[in-house]
């Protein structure tokens, strides 16, 4: 899977979901790879169920366990450039208001020389 394909999948997923993926910790709700109601974050949507573990929660995209889950799920190794893109996508999910996600994601595409895909019904 190339960088454009990864971006497309995350873009489609986040805009179809249109909601934060939240879990709970001692301080309240936090963003989660797998959240309540089956929601998934920008990186979580790339990790297949068989490679997901609750131990990934709280770990960034650079964490070896997250990278391993991504590598197994995507069938290829994540490069450092792709990992930086995943961190940017995760930041949109974690920090930006949902209503500006389309603009934030378009900005990531522009900065990385990618195209914004058309919205489909597939998440």
DRENKEPA-103122 format. One record per residue: residue number from 1; x, y, z of N, C-alpha, C, O, CB in turn. Coordinates in nm, 3 decimals, always signed. Glycine has a CB too. Layout:
N
pos:nx:ny:nz:cax:cay:caz:cx:cy:cz:ox:oy:oz:cbx:cby:cbz
NUM:X:Y:Z:X:Y:Z:X:Y:Z:X:Y:Z:X:Y:Z
...
***
This chain:
123
pos:nx:ny:nz:cax:cay:caz:cx:cy:cz:ox:oy:oz:cbx:cby:cbz
1:+0.086:-0.118:+0.000:+0.000:+0.000:+0.000:+0.089:+0.123:+0.000:+0.177:+0.137:+0.085:-0.097:+0.001:+0.123
2:+0.068:+0.212:-0.095:+0.150:+0.332:-0.102:+0.090:+0.445:-0.018:-0.019:+0.432:+0.038:+0.166:+0.377:-0.248
3:+0.164:+0.556:-0.010:+0.124:+0.670:+0.073:-0.013:+0.725:+0.033:-0.094:+0.758:+0.120:+0.229:+0.781:+0.064
4:-0.040:+0.734:-0.097:-0.170:+0.783:-0.144:-0.282:+0.690:-0.100:-0.388:+0.737:-0.057:-0.170:+0.798:-0.296
5:-0.260:+0.560:-0.110:-0.362:+0.463:-0.069:-0.389:+0.469:+0.081:-0.503:+0.460:+0.124:-0.319:+0.321:-0.109
6:-0.283:+0.485:+0.160:-0.299:+0.500:+0.304:-0.379:+0.627:+0.334:-0.474:+0.624:+0.413:-0.162:+0.505:+0.376
7:-0.341:+0.737:+0.271:-0.414:+0.862:+0.292:-0.561:+0.846:+0.253:-0.650:+0.889:+0.327:-0.349:+0.976:+0.210
8:-0.586:+0.785:+0.138:-0.724:+0.766:+0.092:-0.807:+0.689:+0.194:-0.921:+0.726:+0.224:-0.726:+0.693:-0.042
9:-0.750:+0.582:+0.246:-0.824:+0.500:+0.342:-0.857:+0.579:+0.468:-0.970:+0.575:+0.516:-0.744:+0.374:+0.379
10:-0.759:+0.652:+0.521:-0.783:+0.730:+0.642:-0.882:+0.842:+0.614:-0.973:+0.866:+0.694:-0.650:+0.787:+0.696
11:-0.865:+0.911:+0.502:-0.954:+1.020:+0.465:-1.099:+0.970:+0.458:-1.189:+1.028:+0.519:-0.912:+1.080:+0.330
12:-1.121:+0.863:+0.383:-1.255:+0.806:+0.368:-1.313:+0.766:+0.504:-1.429:+0.793:+0.535:-1.252:+0.683:+0.274
13:-1.229:+0.701:+0.584:-1.275:+0.654:+0.715:-1.316:+0.770:+0.806:-1.427:+0.770:+0.861:-1.164:+0.572:+0.782
14:-1.229:+0.868:+0.821:-1.260:+0.977:+0.913:-1.383:+1.055:+0.871:-1.466:+1.090:+0.954:-1.141:+1.071:+0.925
15:-1.395:+1.084:+0.742:-1.510:+1.163:+0.698:-1.639:+1.083:+0.702:-1.746:+1.140:+0.725:-1.486:+1.216:+0.557
16:-1.632:+0.953:+0.679:-1.752:+0.869:+0.692:-1.793:+0.854:+0.838:-1.911:+0.860:+0.871:-1.729:+0.729:+0.628
17:-1.695:+0.836:+0.926:-1.722:+0.820:+1.069:-1.771:+0.950:+1.129:-1.866:+0.951:+1.207:-1.597:+0.771:+1.142
18:-1.704:+1.062:+1.094:-1.744:+1.195:+1.137:-1.758:+1.208:+1.289:-1.846:+1.278:+1.339:-1.875:+1.231:+1.072
19:-1.669:+1.140:+1.361:-1.673:+1.144:+1.508:-1.538:+1.097:+1.562:-1.467:+1.020:+1.498:-1.789:+1.056:+1.564
20:-1.504:+1.145:+1.680:-1.382:+1.101:+1.747:-1.398:+0.957:+1.795:-1.508:+0.914:+1.833:-1.347:+1.194:+1.866
21:-1.289:+0.883:+1.793:-1.284:+0.752:+1.855:-1.231:+0.773:+1.996:-1.114:+0.809:+2.014:-1.194:+0.650:+1.772
22:-1.315:+0.750:+2.095:-1.278:+0.779:+2.233:-1.283:+0.656:+2.320:-1.374:+0.573:+2.308:-1.367:+0.886:+2.291
23:-1.185:+0.644:+2.407:-1.182:+0.543:+2.511:-1.177:+0.616:+2.644:-1.188:+0.738:+2.649:-1.061:+0.446:+2.493
24:-1.160:+0.543:+2.751:-1.156:+0.604:+2.883:-1.026:+0.571:+2.952:-0.971:+0.462:+2.936:-1.276:+0.558:+2.968
25:-0.977:+0.666:+3.030:-0.867:+0.640:+3.122:-0.903:+0.705:+3.255:-1.016:+0.751:+3.272:-0.729:+0.694:+3.066
26:-0.811:+0.709:+3.347:-0.840:+0.763:+3.480:-0.884:+0.909:+3.477:-0.955:+0.955:+3.566:-0.720:+0.750:+3.569
27:-0.841:+0.983:+3.373:-0.874:+1.125:+3.365:-0.998:+1.155:+3.283:-1.036:+1.271:+3.271:-0.760:+1.199:+3.309
28:-1.063:+1.053:+3.226:-1.181:+1.075:+3.144:-1.163:+1.020:+3.004:-1.087:+0.926:+2.984:-1.215:+1.222:+3.138
29:-1.231:+1.080:+2.908:-1.228:+1.032:+2.769:-1.097:+1.074:+2.702:-1.052:+1.187:+2.715:-1.348:+1.087:+2.691
30:-1.039:+0.979:+2.628:-0.917:+1.005:+2.552:-0.932:+0.943:+2.413:-1.010:+0.849:+2.395:-0.790:+0.949:+2.625
31:-0.859:+0.996:+2.316:-0.863:+0.938:+2.182:-0.805:+0.797:+2.187:-0.711:+0.769:+2.261:-0.784:+1.027:+2.082
32:-0.864:+0.708:+2.106:-0.827:+0.568:+2.111:-0.821:+0.507:+1.971:-0.897:+0.546:+1.882:-0.925:+0.490:+2.198
33:-0.730:+0.412:+1.954:-0.726:+0.338:+1.827:-0.859:+0.269:+1.803:-0.913:+0.271:+1.693:-0.610:+0.234:+1.827
34:-0.912:+0.209:+1.909:-1.046:+0.149:+1.905:-1.125:+0.211:+2.020:-1.087:+0.199:+2.136:-1.040:-0.009:+1.917
35:-1.234:+0.276:+1.986:-1.311:+0.346:+2.086:-1.449:+0.286:+2.106:-1.484:+0.183:+2.048:-1.323:+0.490:+2.050
36:-1.526:+0.354:+2.188:-1.664:+0.313:+2.218:-1.746:+0.307:+2.090:-1.727:+0.388:+1.999:-1.729:+0.410:+2.320
37:-1.835:+0.213:+2.084:-1.925:+0.201:+1.969:-1.858:+0.155:+1.841:-1.914:+0.172:+1.733:-1.990:+0.331:+1.945
38:-1.738:+0.096:+1.852:-1.670:+0.047:+1.734:-1.599:+0.153:+1.652:-1.555:+0.127:+1.541:-1.766:-0.023:+1.647
39:-1.587:+0.274:+1.707:-1.519:+0.381:+1.634:-1.368:+0.356:+1.632:-1.314:+0.290:+1.721:-1.550:+0.519:+1.697
40:-1.302:+0.411:+1.530:-1.157:+0.394:+1.514:-1.096:+0.528:+1.477:-1.157:+0.609:+1.407:-1.125:+0.287:+1.407
41:-0.974:+0.551:+1.525:-0.904:+0.675:+1.493:-0.836:+0.664:+1.358:-0.853:+0.565:+1.286:-0.801:+0.710:+1.602
42:-0.759:+0.767:+1.323:-0.693:+0.774:+1.192:-0.595:+0.659:+1.171:-0.585:+0.608:+1.059:-0.620:+0.906:+1.178
43:-0.524:+0.618:+1.273:-0.431:+0.505:+1.261:-0.503:+0.375:+1.290:-0.475:+0.273:+1.227:-0.312:+0.523:+1.356
44:-0.595:+0.377:+1.383:-0.669:+0.255:+1.420:-0.744:+0.193:+1.305:-0.761:+0.071:+1.300:-0.764:+0.286:+1.530
45:-0.791:+0.276:+1.211:-0.867:+0.222:+1.098:-0.778:+0.143:+1.002:-0.828:+0.071:+0.916:-0.936:+0.335:+1.023
46:-0.647:+0.157:+1.016:-0.553:+0.084:+0.931:-0.511:-0.050:+0.992:-0.453:-0.135:+0.924:-0.430:+0.169:+0.906
47:-0.540:-0.069:+1.121:-0.499:-0.190:+1.192:-0.612:-0.291:+1.189:-0.721:-0.266:+1.240:-0.457:-0.158:+1.338
48:-0.585:-0.407:+1.130:-0.684:-0.513:+1.125:-0.710:-0.565:+1.266:-0.622:-0.562:+1.352:-0.637:-0.628:+1.033
49:-0.832:-0.613:+1.287:-0.872:-0.662:+1.419:-0.776:-0.767:+1.474:-0.747:-0.768:+1.594:-1.012:-0.719:+1.413
50:-0.727:-0.856:+1.389:-0.641:-0.964:+1.438:-0.505:-0.915:+1.486:-0.433:-0.988:+1.555:-0.622:-1.067:+1.330
51:-0.468:-0.791:+1.450:-0.340:-0.736:+1.494:-0.356:-0.626:+1.599:-0.258:-0.570:+1.647:-0.263:-0.682:+1.375
52:-0.481:-0.597:+1.633:-0.507:-0.495:+1.735:-0.500:-0.559:+1.874:-0.540:-0.673:+1.894:-0.646:-0.430:+1.713
53:-0.447:-0.483:+1.969:-0.446:-0.521:+2.110:-0.469:-0.394:+2.192:-0.421:-0.287:+2.154:-0.310:-0.592:+2.150
54:-0.540:-0.406:+2.301:-0.564:-0.289:+2.385:-0.432:-0.229:+2.434:-0.429:-0.112:+2.473:-0.652:-0.327:+2.505
55:-0.323:-0.307:+2.431:-0.193:-0.257:+2.473:-0.137:-0.150:+2.378:-0.042:-0.079:+2.413:-0.095:-0.372:+2.483
56:-0.195:-0.138:+2.260:-0.154:-0.032:+2.167:-0.203:+0.105:+2.213:-0.144:+0.208:+2.180:-0.207:-0.061:+2.026
57:-0.312:+0.105:+2.289:-0.371:+0.231:+2.333:-0.269:+0.314:+2.411:-0.196:+0.261:+2.496:-0.496:+0.206:+2.419
58:-0.264:+0.442:+2.381:-0.172:+0.532:+2.448:-0.034:+0.537:+2.384:+0.050:+0.617:+2.423:-0.158:+0.492:+2.591
59:-0.011:+0.452:+2.284:+0.117:+0.450:+2.214:+0.105:+0.530:+2.085:+0.002:+0.524:+2.017:+0.162:+0.304:+2.185
60:+0.207:+0.604:+2.051:+0.208:+0.682:+1.928:+0.237:+0.595:+1.807:+0.270:+0.477:+1.819:+0.310:+0.794:+1.937
61:+0.225:+0.656:+1.689:+0.245:+0.583:+1.564:+0.387:+0.529:+1.550:+0.409:+0.431:+1.478:+0.214:+0.673:+1.446
62:+0.485:+0.590:+1.618:+0.624:+0.544:+1.610:+0.653:+0.428:+1.704:+0.761:+0.368:+1.695:+0.717:+0.658:+1.642
63:+0.562:+0.394:+1.793:+0.588:+0.285:+1.888:+0.606:+0.154:+1.812:+0.530:+0.124:+1.720:+0.471:+0.272:+1.992
64:+0.706:+0.075:+1.849:+0.733:-0.051:+1.777:+0.612:-0.144:+1.766:+0.594:-0.208:+1.663:+0.844:-0.124:+1.844
65:+0.530:-0.151:+1.870:+0.412:-0.239:+1.865:+0.308:-0.188:+1.766:+0.243:-0.267:+1.697:+0.349:-0.251:+2.004
66:+0.293:-0.056:+1.758:+0.199:+0.003:+1.662:+0.251:-0.018:+1.520:+0.176:-0.056:+1.430:+0.178:+0.155:+1.691
67:+0.380:+0.006:+1.500:+0.440:-0.016:+1.368:+0.426:-0.161:+1.324:+0.397:-0.189:+1.208:+0.587:+0.023:+1.369
68:+0.445:-0.254:+1.417:+0.432:-0.396:+1.383:+0.288:-0.428:+1.343:+0.266:-0.499:+1.245:+0.475:-0.485:+1.502
69:+0.191:-0.376:+1.418:+0.050:-0.399:+1.385:+0.016:-0.339:+1.249:-0.059:-0.399:+1.171:-0.042:-0.339:+1.494
70:+0.070:-0.222:+1.219:+0.047:-0.159:+1.089:+0.113:-0.239:+0.978:+0.052:-0.264:+0.874:+0.100:-0.015:+1.090
71:+0.238:-0.279:+0.998:+0.310:-0.358:+0.897:+0.234:-0.485:+0.864:+0.217:-0.519:+0.747:+0.452:-0.392:+0.946
72:+0.187:-0.557:+0.967:+0.112:-0.680:+0.945:-0.022:-0.654:+0.877:-0.065:-0.730:+0.791:+0.091:-0.753:+1.078
73:-0.087:-0.547:+0.916:-0.219:-0.515:+0.861:-0.211:-0.470:+0.716:-0.296:-0.506:+0.634:-0.285:-0.406:+0.944
74:-0.109:-0.392:+0.685:-0.098:-0.334:+0.551:-0.016:-0.421:+0.456:-0.019:-0.402:+0.335:-0.035:-0.197:+0.559
75:+0.056:-0.517:+0.512:+0.136:-0.606:+0.429:+0.263:-0.542:+0.376:+0.319:-0.588:+0.277:+0.055:-0.655:+0.315
76:+0.308:-0.436:+0.442:+0.432:-0.368:+0.401:+0.485:-0.291:+0.521:+0.413:-0.264:+0.617:+0.409:-0.273:+0.278
77:+0.612:-0.255:+0.513:+0.674:-0.177:+0.620:+0.639:-0.030:+0.604:+0.639:+0.024:+0.493:+0.827:-0.197:+0.621
78:+0.611:+0.034:+0.715:+0.582:+0.177:+0.717:+0.715:+0.253:+0.716:+0.801:+0.229:+0.801:+0.496:+0.216:+0.842
79:+0.732:+0.343:+0.620:+0.853:+0.423:+0.613:+0.844:+0.540:+0.712:+0.737:+0.568:+0.766:+0.876:+0.476:+0.469
80:+0.956:+0.607:+0.736:+0.953:+0.721:+0.827:+0.865:+0.833:+0.772:+0.798:+0.901:+0.849:+1.096:+0.773:+0.852
81:+0.865:+0.853:+0.639:+0.777:+0.953:+0.579:+0.630:+0.920:+0.598:+0.549:+1.008:+0.627:+0.808:+0.968:+0.431
82:+0.596:+0.794:+0.583:+0.458:+0.752:+0.605:+0.420:+0.766:+0.751:+0.308:+0.804:+0.784:+0.438:+0.607:+0.559
83:+0.515:+0.736:+0.839:+0.486:+0.749:+0.982:+0.461:+0.894:+1.019:+0.372:+0.923:+1.100:+0.603:+0.692:+1.066
84:+0.537:+0.986:+0.961:+0.512:+1.129:+0.987:+0.374:+1.170:+0.935:+0.305:+1.250:+0.998:+0.622:+1.217:+0.921
85:+0.335:+1.114:+0.820:+0.202:+1.143:+0.768:+0.095:+1.087:+0.863:-0.006:+1.153:+0.889:+0.186:+1.083:+0.626
86:+0.117:+0.965:+0.913:+0.021:+0.906:+1.007:+0.009:+0.991:+1.133:-0.101:+1.008:+1.186:+0.062:+0.763:+1.043
87:+0.120:+1.043:+1.181:+0.114:+1.131:+1.298:+0.033:+1.257:+1.267:-0.044:+1.303:+1.352:+0.256:+1.170:+1.343
88:+0.049:+1.312:+1.148:-0.029:+1.431:+1.109:-0.177:+1.397:+1.100:-0.261:+1.474:+1.145:+0.022:+1.488:+0.975
89:-0.210:+1.281:+1.043:-0.350:+1.238:+1.033:-0.407:+1.214:+1.172:-0.522:+1.250:+1.200:-0.362:+1.110:+0.947
90:-0.328:+1.153:+1.258:-0.372:+1.128:+1.395:-0.395:+1.259:+1.468:-0.488:+1.271:+1.548:-0.269:+1.042:+1.471
91:-0.311:+1.358:+1.442:-0.328:+1.489:+1.505:-0.460:+1.554:+1.464:-0.527:+1.617:+1.546:-0.211:+1.580:+1.470
92:-0.497:+1.539:+1.338:-0.627:+1.590:+1.292:-0.737:+1.525:+1.373:-0.825:+1.594:+1.426:-0.648:+1.564:+1.140
93:-0.734:+1.393:+1.384:-0.838:+1.321:+1.460:-0.840:+1.365:+1.606:-0.947:+1.389:+1.663:-0.816:+1.170:+1.452
94:-0.722:+1.376:+1.666:-0.715:+1.401:+1.810:-0.737:+1.546:+1.850:-0.785:+1.573:+1.959:-0.582:+1.356:+1.860
95:-0.702:+1.639:+1.761:-0.698:+1.780:+1.802:-0.790:+1.876:+1.729:-0.825:+1.980:+1.783:-0.562:+1.828:+1.787
96:-0.830:+1.842:+1.608:-0.911:+1.935:+1.531:-1.061:+1.909:+1.552:-1.102:+1.794:+1.569:-0.877:+1.925:+1.381
97:-1.141:+2.015:+1.552:-1.286:+1.994:+1.557:-1.330:+1.914:+1.434:-1.277:+1.933:+1.324:-1.361:+2.131:+1.564
98:-1.426:+1.826:+1.453:-1.471:+1.737:+1.345:-1.514:+1.817:+1.222:-1.491:+1.773:+1.109:-1.587:+1.650:+1.394
99:-1.575:+1.931:+1.242:-1.626:+2.006:+1.126:-1.516:+2.065:+1.037:-1.545:+2.105:+0.925:-1.715:+2.118:+1.174
100:-1.392:+2.070:+1.085:-1.285:+2.118:+0.997:-1.195:+2.004:+0.948:-1.093:+2.029:+0.883:-1.200:+2.222:+1.071
101:-1.230:+1.880:+0.978:-1.150:+1.767:+0.930:-1.128:+1.771:+0.779:-1.015:+1.749:+0.736:-1.218:+1.637:+0.969
102:-1.231:+1.798:+0.697:-1.205:+1.798:+0.552:-1.095:+1.897:+0.512:-1.008:+1.863:+0.432:-1.334:+1.833:+0.477
103:-1.097:+2.018:+0.567:-0.995:+2.117:+0.535:-0.858:+2.076:+0.589:-0.757:+2.093:+0.522:-1.035:+2.255:+0.591
104:-0.855:+2.022:+0.709:-0.728:+1.979:+0.769:-0.667:+1.864:+0.689:-0.546:+1.862:+0.666:-0.750:+1.936:+0.915
105:-0.749:+1.770:+0.647:-0.699:+1.658:+0.568:-0.653:+1.704:+0.430:-0.554:+1.654:+0.378:-0.808:+1.550:+0.554
106:-0.725:+1.799:+0.371:-0.685:+1.853:+0.241:-0.549:+1.924:+0.252:-0.468:+1.917:+0.159:-0.792:+1.951:+0.188
107:-0.525:+1.990:+0.363:-0.397:+2.056:+0.385:-0.284:+1.954:+0.394:-0.176:+1.976:+0.340:-0.403:+2.142:+0.513
108:-0.308:+1.843:+0.462:-0.208:+1.736:+0.469:-0.179:+1.682:+0.329:-0.064:+1.662:+0.293:-0.255:+1.621:+0.562
109:-0.283:+1.660:+0.251:-0.265:+1.611:+0.113:-0.180:+1.709:+0.033:-0.086:+1.668:-0.035:-0.402:+1.590:+0.044
110:-0.212:+1.836:+0.041:-0.139:+1.937:-0.035:+0.008:+1.941:+0.006:+0.096:+1.946:-0.081:-0.203:+2.074:-0.014
111:+0.035:+1.938:+0.134:+0.173:+1.944:+0.183:+0.255:+1.822:+0.143:+0.378:+1.830:+0.132:+0.175:+1.958:+0.333
112:+0.188:+1.710:+0.121:+0.259:+1.586:+0.090:+0.247:+1.545:-0.057:+0.287:+1.435:-0.094:+0.207:+1.475:+0.177
113:+0.192:+1.633:-0.140:+0.181:+1.604:-0.282:+0.082:+1.494:-0.314:+0.099:+1.420:-0.411:+0.313:+1.567:-0.336
114:-0.022:+1.483:-0.234:-0.126:+1.382:-0.253:-0.253:+1.447:-0.305:-0.268:+1.569:-0.301:-0.154:+1.307:-0.121
115:-0.343:+1.365:-0.354:-0.472:+1.416:-0.399:-0.579:+1.376:-0.296:-0.568:+1.275:-0.228:-0.508:+1.361:-0.541
116:-0.681:+1.459:-0.289:-0.795:+1.432:-0.200:-0.892:+1.342:-0.276:-0.937:+1.377:-0.385:-0.865:+1.565:-0.153
117:-0.924:+1.226:-0.219:-1.015:+1.135:-0.289:-1.160:+1.182:-0.281:-1.197:+1.263:-0.195:-1.004:+0.994:-0.230
118:-1.242:+1.130:-0.371:-1.386:+1.154:-0.362:-1.440:+1.074:-0.246:-1.390:+0.966:-0.215:-1.459:+1.118:-0.494
119:-1.543:+1.126:-0.184:-1.608:+1.057:-0.073:-1.687:+0.940:-0.128:-1.761:+0.953:-0.226:-1.701:+1.153:+0.007
120:-1.670:+0.824:-0.065:-1.752:+0.707:-0.099:-1.825:+0.665:+0.028:-1.803:+0.721:+0.135:-1.666:+0.589:-0.157
121:-1.912:+0.567:+0.016:-1.985:+0.519:+0.132:-1.902:+0.422:+0.215:-1.940:+0.390:+0.327:-2.113:+0.452:+0.088
122:-1.791:+0.375:+0.163:-1.706:+0.280:+0.238:-1.622:+0.355:+0.338:-1.563:+0.458:+0.307:-1.616:+0.200:+0.142
123:-1.617:+0.302:+0.460:-1.535:+0.364:+0.566:-1.401:+0.297:+0.575:-1.319:+0.335:+0.658:-1.606:+0.357:+0.702
***
